[in-house]
Amino acid sequence: MATANDLISDSPSLDNQDGATLAHRDLRDDEFWREIPAFKDVSKEEFLDFKWQMKNSLYGERKLMELMDGLAPQEFIDDAREGFKKAPMAVRVTPYLLSLIDWDDPLHDPIRTQFIPVASRLTADHPMLTLDSLHEQADAPVQGLTHRYPDKALFLPLDTCPVYCRFCTRSYAIGTDTDTVEKVKLRVNPKRWEEAYEYIENTPRLEDIVISGGDTYNLAFKHIENIGMRLLEIPNIRRIRFATKGLAVMPMKVLSDEKWLDGLTRVVERGRELHKQVVIHTHFNNPNEITEISRQALNRLFERGILVRNQTVLQRGVNDDPQTMALLVKRLGEINVHPYYVYQHDMVQGVEDLRTSVQTNMDIEKYVRGVTAGFNTPTFVVDAPGGGGKRGVHSCEHYDRETGISVYTAPSVKPGQKFMYFDPLHSLSEEVRKAWHDEDARQSMIDDALAKAG
């Protein structure tokens, strides 16, 4: 397999990059969904209706299998059927996303890779993986509110999404129970929310609230407005972020759900009156996810003065080569989305095949820096397991490429503690992979890394 450095060395020189440089402007603008037999008679008007998208989302193994019959090779269908049984996340995919998958080669498609598990690609979890690797529950003073950074908290008002990502860091709570995980319940419950508001009001150092879940796309417009207005009323709150993957997986909601968009707009406008910032954080991972429909949706938000930032997760087979990440960053800029973060894939169960090494992250960051303006260049980070928070990928105190252990500190978050990230086993030598399954050898590698970190 080619390394990131190999791919960088093969990239064209500046004087013959015109084709690559302009590729970000080439957004898909055909009626691509008609290539799916089940959607071949769906009009553009229907396809752009968020209610039609929600009604026809593929939820669960049976519906997805029915749609794939005759569309994908039988070998792939059998592979996916076995993958469902081992996945920690339930499966839900919108018709929009499903139509963007290359069904001539679904096994290698970057969109399929993120949402539909196949048993043949799954690999054994790293021994250091945990279900809640970021300790969100341990850092929650009340249910559904994680307070880790001094002035910021994560508020989780719900536990459902328009789609379910295989790699979700919140697989301990999001979606329905699966064969491998019984979920923590975070249902829509205004009474539960009041406990979070009370904590925020009584914690004056809090200034910044991320409203996530789940996905705020799944909140009714009245809840969007009520939550936003309630938080804006709290004197110490200066910034609110509504987090949603919806713009990447169902952009037509912004185009056709006027009540939801108007509710969000009223919150943004009220924030502006109070000189408080209200923005959207979204989640595109691959350039293929950005179409002309995406542009139209983002244009509506832009016209209303709503700022949108993006948080990408680095994933093997999705965006782990420099050219793909650079194209994604440029394409985000094309639709007025600010590339904010690129995350090292969190250490969550059941998706070891999607993780990359920290070295891959470092190599890609070096390549991407300089392809566009600095303000449109994302920060590449490791969200330190154990609740250390986001650390710049290059800021590790020590990184052993052989054992795959990187050590980070977080002086302003949890002073005096060290946090370790562990590269996926598939990126290590056979000898080291075996050592990780030996408790004594494992502890020796950890102790050595901590000692060298100082």
C-alpha positions as CSV (number, residue, x, y, z in Angstrom):
1,M,0.0,0.0,0.0
2,A,1.3,3.5,-0.9
3,T,2.2,5.7,2.0
4,A,1.2,9.3,2.3
5,N,4.8,10.3,1.6
6,D,4.7,8.2,-1.6
7,L,1.6,10.0,-2.7
8,I,3.0,13.4,-1.9
9,S,6.1,12.7,-4.0
10,D,4.0,11.7,-7.0
11,S,2.0,15.0,-6.9
12,P,2.3,17.3,-9.9
13,S,4.5,20.4,-9.8
14,L,2.9,23.8,-9.5
15,D,3.2,24.7,-13.2
16,N,1.0,21.7,-14.3
17,Q,-1.6,21.7,-11.5
18,D,-4.3,23.7,-13.3
19,G,-6.6,20.6,-13.8
20,A,-6.2,19.4,-10.2
21,T,-6.5,23.0,-8.8
22,L,-9.9,23.6,-10.5
23,A,-11.4,20.1,-9.8
24,H,-13.1,21.5,-6.6
25,R,-15.4,23.5,-8.8
26,D,-16.7,20.5,-10.6
27,L,-19.8,19.5,-8.6
28,R,-22.1,16.7,-9.6
29,D,-25.3,18.2,-11.1
30,D,-27.1,15.3,-12.8
31,E,-30.1,13.3,-11.7
32,F,-27.8,10.6,-10.3
33,W,-30.4,9.0,-8.1
34,R,-32.2,7.6,-11.3
35,E,-29.3,5.1,-11.6
36,I,-30.8,3.3,-8.6
37,P,-33.6,1.0,-9.8
38,A,-35.8,1.9,-6.8
39,F,-35.5,5.6,-7.5
40,K,-35.5,5.6,-11.3
41,D,-38.9,7.2,-11.5
42,V,-38.4,9.8,-8.7
43,S,-38.7,13.3,-10.0
44,K,-36.3,16.1,-9.1
45,E,-39.0,17.8,-7.1
46,E,-39.6,14.6,-5.0
47,F,-35.9,14.0,-4.5
48,L,-35.3,17.5,-3.2
49,D,-38.2,17.1,-0.7
50,F,-36.8,16.3,2.8
51,K,-40.0,14.5,3.8
52,W,-39.5,12.1,0.8
53,Q,-35.8,11.6,1.9
54,M,-36.8,10.8,5.5
55,K,-39.7,8.5,4.5
56,N,-37.4,6.6,2.1
57,S,-34.3,6.4,4.2
58,L,-32.9,2.9,4.4
59,Y,-33.1,1.9,8.1
60,G,-32.0,-1.6,9.2
61,E,-30.8,-4.6,7.4
62,R,-34.0,-5.8,5.7
63,K,-34.7,-2.5,3.8
64,L,-31.2,-2.1,2.7
65,M,-30.9,-5.7,1.5
66,E,-34.0,-5.3,-0.5
67,L,-32.7,-2.2,-2.2
68,M,-29.3,-3.7,-2.9
69,D,-30.8,-6.9,-4.5
70,G,-29.9,-6.6,-8.2
71,L,-28.0,-3.4,-7.6
72,A,-24.8,-4.8,-5.9
73,P,-23.0,-8.1,-6.5
74,Q,-24.4,-10.9,-4.4
75,E,-20.9,-11.4,-2.8
76,F,-21.1,-7.9,-1.5
77,I,-24.6,-8.3,-0.3
78,D,-23.7,-11.4,1.7
79,D,-20.6,-9.6,3.0
80,A,-22.8,-6.7,4.2
81,R,-25.3,-9.0,5.8
82,E,-22.5,-10.4,8.0
83,G,-21.2,-7.0,8.7
84,F,-24.5,-5.8,10.2
85,K,-24.3,-8.5,12.8
86,K,-20.9,-7.2,14.1
87,A,-21.4,-3.4,13.9
88,P,-21.8,-1.3,17.0
89,M,-24.0,1.2,15.2
90,A,-27.4,0.6,13.6
91,V,-27.5,1.2,9.8
92,R,-29.5,4.2,8.4
93,V,-28.7,5.8,5.0
94,T,-30.6,8.5,3.1
95,P,-31.5,8.0,-0.6
96,Y,-29.3,10.9,-1.3
97,L,-26.2,9.2,0.1
98,L,-27.1,5.8,-1.2
99,S,-27.4,7.3,-4.8
100,L,-23.9,8.7,-4.5
101,I,-22.3,5.3,-3.9
102,D,-20.5,3.7,-6.9
103,W,-22.5,0.5,-7.0
104,D,-20.2,-0.9,-9.7
105,D,-17.5,-1.1,-7.0
106,P,-19.3,-0.6,-3.6
107,L,-16.5,-2.4,-1.6
108,H,-14.1,0.5,-2.3
109,D,-16.5,3.4,-2.4
110,P,-15.7,6.0,0.3
111,I,-19.3,6.8,1.0
112,R,-20.3,3.1,1.4
113,T,-17.2,2.6,3.6
114,Q,-18.6,5.1,6.2
115,F,-22.1,3.8,6.5
116,I,-22.5,0.2,5.4
117,P,-20.3,-2.3,7.2
118,V,-18.9,-5.4,5.4
119,A,-17.5,-8.3,7.4
120,S,-14.6,-8.9,5.1
121,R,-13.1,-5.5,6.0
122,L,-13.6,-5.7,9.7
123,T,-10.5,-6.3,11.8
124,A,-10.0,-7.1,15.5
125,D,-10.2,-4.1,17.9
126,H,-7.0,-2.8,19.4
127,P,-6.7,-4.0,23.0
128,M,-6.8,-0.4,24.3
129,L,-10.1,0.5,22.6
130,T,-13.1,1.4,24.8
131,L,-16.7,2.1,24.0
132,D,-16.6,5.7,25.3
133,S,-13.0,6.5,24.5
134,L,-13.3,10.2,25.1
135,H,-14.8,9.8,28.6
136,E,-17.8,11.9,27.6
137,Q,-20.0,10.2,30.3
138,A,-17.3,10.4,32.9
139,D,-17.0,14.2,32.3
140,A,-20.8,14.8,32.4
141,P,-22.0,16.6,35.6
142,V,-25.6,16.0,34.5
143,Q,-26.9,13.5,32.0
144,G,-26.3,14.7,28.4
145,L,-24.0,17.5,29.2
146,T,-20.2,17.0,29.0
147,H,-18.1,19.7,30.6
148,R,-14.4,19.1,29.9
149,Y,-12.9,22.4,28.7
150,P,-13.0,25.4,31.2
151,D,-15.4,27.6,29.1
152,K,-17.1,25.1,26.8
153,A,-19.7,22.3,27.2
154,L,-21.2,19.7,24.9
155,F,-25.0,19.5,25.2
156,L,-26.7,16.3,23.9
157,P,-30.5,16.9,23.7
158,L,-31.2,13.8,21.6
159,D,-29.8,10.4,20.5
160,T,-31.0,10.1,16.9
161,C,-29.6,11.1,13.5
162,P,-30.7,11.3,9.9
163,V,-28.0,8.7,9.2
164,Y,-25.8,6.5,11.4
165,C,-22.1,6.7,10.8
166,R,-20.1,3.5,11.4
167,F,-17.4,5.5,13.0
168,C,-19.5,7.5,15.5
169,T,-17.6,8.3,18.6
170,R,-20.9,8.3,20.5
171,S,-21.8,4.7,19.6
172,Y,-22.4,4.2,23.3
173,A,-25.7,6.2,22.9
174,I,-26.6,7.0,19.3
175,G,-29.3,5.0,17.5
176,T,-31.0,1.8,18.5
177,D,-29.4,-1.1,20.4
178,T,-27.4,-3.5,18.2
179,D,-26.2,-7.1,18.6
180,T,-23.0,-5.7,20.2
181,V,-24.0,-2.6,22.1
182,E,-26.9,-1.7,24.5
183,K,-27.2,2.1,24.2
184,V,-27.3,4.8,26.9
185,K,-30.7,6.6,26.3
186,L,-30.7,10.3,25.6
187,R,-34.3,10.8,24.4
188,V,-35.8,14.2,23.6
189,N,-36.9,15.4,27.0
190,P,-37.3,19.1,27.9
191,K,-37.3,18.2,31.6
192,R,-33.9,16.6,31.3
193,W,-32.7,19.6,29.3
194,E,-33.6,21.9,32.3
195,E,-31.0,20.2,34.4
196,A,-28.4,21.1,31.8
197,Y,-29.6,24.7,31.6
198,E,-29.4,25.0,35.4
199,Y,-25.8,23.7,35.5
200,I,-24.8,26.1,32.7
201,E,-26.4,29.0,34.5
202,N,-24.6,28.1,37.8
203,T,-21.2,27.7,36.0
204,P,-20.3,31.3,35.0
205,R,-17.0,30.2,33.4
206,L,-19.0,28.5,30.7
207,E,-19.3,30.7,27.5
208,D,-19.5,28.2,24.6
209,I,-22.2,25.5,24.1
210,V,-22.1,22.8,21.4
211,I,-25.6,21.5,20.8
212,S,-25.1,18.0,19.3
213,G,-26.4,14.5,20.0
214,G,-27.5,12.7,17.9
215,D,-28.0,15.4,15.3
216,T,-29.8,18.7,15.6
217,Y,-31.3,18.1,12.2
218,N,-33.6,15.7,14.0
219,L,-34.9,18.3,16.4
220,A,-38.3,19.8,15.5
221,F,-38.1,23.5,14.6
222,K,-39.8,24.5,17.9
223,H,-37.0,22.7,19.8
224,I,-34.3,24.3,17.7
225,E,-35.8,27.7,18.6
226,N,-36.5,26.9,22.2
227,I,-33.1,25.5,23.0
228,G,-31.3,28.3,21.1
229,M,-33.3,31.1,22.7
230,R,-33.0,29.5,26.2
231,L,-29.2,29.4,25.9
232,L,-28.9,32.9,24.5
233,E,-30.8,34.2,27.6
234,I,-28.1,32.9,29.9
235,P,-25.8,35.9,30.5
236,N,-22.5,34.0,30.5
237,I,-23.1,32.2,27.2
238,R,-21.4,34.0,24.3
239,R,-21.3,31.3,21.6
240,I,-23.7,28.5,20.4
241,R,-22.9,25.9,17.8
242,F,-25.6,23.6,16.3
243,A,-23.9,20.4,15.2
244,T,-25.4,18.5,12.3
245,K,-24.2,16.0,9.7
246,G,-27.4,16.8,7.9
247,L,-25.9,19.2,5.4
248,A,-23.7,16.4,4.1
249,V,-26.3,13.6,4.1
250,M,-29.6,15.4,3.4
251,P,-29.0,18.9,2.2
252,M,-32.5,19.1,0.8
253,K,-33.9,19.8,4.4
254,V,-32.4,23.3,4.1
255,L,-34.0,23.6,0.7
256,S,-37.5,22.4,1.7
257,D,-38.1,22.5,5.5
258,E,-38.9,26.2,5.8
259,K,-40.1,25.9,9.4
260,W,-36.8,24.4,10.6
261,L,-34.7,26.9,8.6
262,D,-36.7,29.9,9.8
263,G,-36.5,28.7,13.4
264,L,-32.7,28.4,13.2
265,T,-32.6,31.8,11.5
266,R,-34.5,33.4,14.3
267,V,-32.0,32.1,16.8
268,V,-29.1,33.4,14.7
269,E,-30.7,36.8,14.4
270,R,-31.5,37.0,18.1
271,G,-27.9,36.1,18.8
272,R,-26.7,38.9,16.5
273,E,-29.0,41.3,18.4
274,L,-27.3,40.2,21.6
275,H,-23.9,40.3,20.1
276,K,-23.6,36.5,20.6
277,Q,-22.4,34.1,17.9
278,V,-24.7,31.3,16.6
279,V,-23.2,29.0,14.0
280,I,-23.5,25.5,12.4
281,H,-20.9,22.8,12.6
282,T,-21.3,20.1,10.0
283,H,-19.4,17.0,8.8
284,F,-18.2,16.3,5.3
285,N,-15.6,13.6,4.9
286,N,-15.1,13.1,1.2
287,P,-15.3,15.3,-1.9
288,N,-17.9,13.0,-3.4
289,E,-20.4,14.0,-0.7
290,I,-20.4,17.6,-2.1
291,T,-22.8,18.1,-5.0
292,E,-24.6,21.0,-6.7
293,I,-27.5,20.2,-4.2
294,S,-25.0,20.8,-1.4
295,R,-24.1,24.2,-2.9
296,Q,-27.7,25.2,-3.2
297,A,-28.4,24.4,0.5
298,L,-25.3,26.2,1.7
299,N,-26.2,29.2,-0.5
300,R,-29.4,29.5,1.4
301,L,-27.6,29.5,4.7
302,F,-25.0,32.0,3.4
303,E,-27.7,34.3,2.2
304,R,-29.1,34.4,5.8
305,G,-25.7,35.2,7.2
306,I,-25.3,31.8,8.9
307,L,-21.7,30.7,9.3
308,V,-21.0,27.0,8.7
309,R,-17.8,25.2,9.8
310,N,-16.8,21.6,9.0
311,Q,-15.3,18.9,11.1
312,T,-13.8,15.9,9.1
313,V,-12.8,12.6,10.5
314,L,-9.6,11.1,9.0
315,Q,-10.6,7.6,7.7
316,R,-8.8,4.8,5.9
317,G,-10.2,4.4,2.4
318,V,-12.2,7.6,2.7
319,N,-9.8,10.5,2.8
320,D,-6.5,9.2,4.0
321,D,-4.4,10.4,1.0
322,P,-3.2,13.9,0.5
323,Q,-4.9,14.7,-2.8
324,T,-8.4,13.6,-1.6
325,M,-8.1,15.7,1.6
326,A,-6.8,18.7,-0.4
327,L,-9.7,18.4,-2.8
328,L,-12.2,18.1,0.1
329,V,-10.8,21.3,1.7
330,K,-10.9,23.2,-1.5
331,R,-14.4,22.0,-2.3
332,L,-15.6,23.0,1.2
333,G,-14.3,26.5,0.5
334,E,-16.2,26.5,-2.9
335,I,-19.5,26.1,-1.1
336,N,-18.7,28.6,1.7
337,V,-18.0,26.0,4.4
338,H,-15.1,26.8,6.7
339,P,-12.8,23.7,7.1
340,Y,-12.3,23.7,10.9
341,Y,-10.9,20.4,12.1
342,V,-9.6,17.1,10.7
343,Y,-9.8,14.6,13.5
344,Q,-7.7,11.6,14.0
345,H,-10.2,8.7,14.1
346,D,-11.3,8.1,17.7
347,M,-10.6,4.8,19.3
348,V,-14.1,3.4,19.3
349,Q,-15.1,-0.2,19.0
350,G,-16.0,-2.1,15.8
351,V,-14.2,0.2,13.3
352,E,-10.6,-0.6,13.6
353,D,-10.5,-1.0,9.8
354,L,-11.2,2.8,9.4
355,R,-8.5,4.1,11.7
356,T,-5.1,5.4,10.4
357,S,-1.8,6.0,12.1
358,V,-0.9,9.4,13.6
359,Q,1.9,9.5,11.1
360,T,-0.6,9.5,8.2
361,N,-2.4,12.4,9.8
362,M,0.9,14.3,10.1
363,D,1.9,13.6,6.5
364,I,-1.5,14.8,5.1
365,E,-1.4,17.9,7.3
366,K,1.9,18.9,5.8
367,Y,0.6,18.5,2.3
368,V,-2.7,20.3,2.8
369,R,-1.1,23.3,4.4
370,G,-0.5,25.7,1.6
371,V,-3.0,24.4,-1.0
372,T,-5.3,27.3,0.0
373,A,-5.5,30.3,2.3
374,G,-4.6,29.8,5.9
375,F,-8.1,30.7,7.2
376,N,-9.5,27.9,5.0
377,T,-7.0,25.3,6.2
378,P,-8.3,22.9,8.9
379,T,-6.4,22.2,12.1
380,F,-5.4,18.5,12.3
381,V,-6.0,17.2,15.8
382,V,-6.1,14.1,18.0
383,D,-9.0,14.1,20.4
384,A,-7.0,12.6,23.2
385,P,-8.5,9.4,24.6
386,G,-9.4,9.7,28.3
387,G,-10.8,13.2,28.0
388,G,-7.7,15.2,27.2
389,G,-9.5,17.1,24.5
390,K,-8.3,18.2,21.1
391,R,-4.5,18.4,20.7
392,G,-2.7,19.5,17.5
393,V,-1.5,16.2,15.9
394,H,2.2,17.4,15.9
395,S,2.1,18.5,19.5
396,C,2.7,15.0,21.0
397,E,5.3,14.7,23.8
398,H,6.4,11.4,22.3
399,Y,5.5,9.3,19.3
400,D,6.9,5.8,18.8
401,R,6.2,4.8,15.2
402,E,7.1,1.2,15.9
403,T,4.7,0.5,18.8
404,G,2.2,3.1,17.5
405,I,1.9,5.0,20.8
406,S,1.7,8.7,20.8
407,V,1.6,10.6,24.1
408,Y,-0.1,14.0,24.6
409,T,-0.6,16.4,27.5
410,A,-3.4,18.9,28.1
411,P,-2.2,21.5,30.6
412,S,-5.3,23.7,30.4
413,V,-7.7,20.9,30.4
414,K,-6.4,18.2,32.8
415,P,-3.0,19.4,34.0
416,G,-0.4,16.8,35.1
417,Q,-2.1,14.0,33.1
418,K,-0.8,12.1,30.0
419,F,-3.1,10.8,27.3
420,M,-2.2,8.1,24.9
421,Y,-3.4,7.4,21.4
422,F,-2.7,4.0,19.9
423,D,-2.2,3.5,16.1
424,P,-4.4,0.7,14.6
425,L,-2.9,-2.8,14.7
426,H,-3.0,-3.1,10.9
427,S,-0.5,-0.2,10.6
428,L,2.1,-2.1,12.8
429,S,4.5,-4.9,12.1
430,E,3.4,-8.5,12.7
431,E,5.8,-8.7,15.7
432,V,4.4,-5.7,17.4
433,R,0.8,-6.8,16.7
434,K,1.5,-10.0,18.6
435,A,3.1,-8.0,21.4
436,W,-0.1,-6.0,21.9
437,H,-2.0,-9.2,22.7
438,D,0.5,-10.1,25.5
439,E,-0.3,-8.2,28.7
440,D,3.3,-8.0,30.0
441,A,4.6,-6.8,26.6
442,R,1.7,-4.3,26.3
443,Q,2.4,-2.8,29.7
444,S,6.1,-2.6,28.9
445,M,5.4,-0.6,25.7
446,I,3.1,1.8,27.5
447,D,5.6,2.3,30.4
448,D,8.4,3.0,27.9
449,A,6.4,5.5,26.0
450,L,5.3,7.4,29.2
451,A,8.9,7.5,30.4
452,K,10.2,8.9,27.1
453,A,7.4,11.5,27.2
454,G,8.9,12.9,30.4
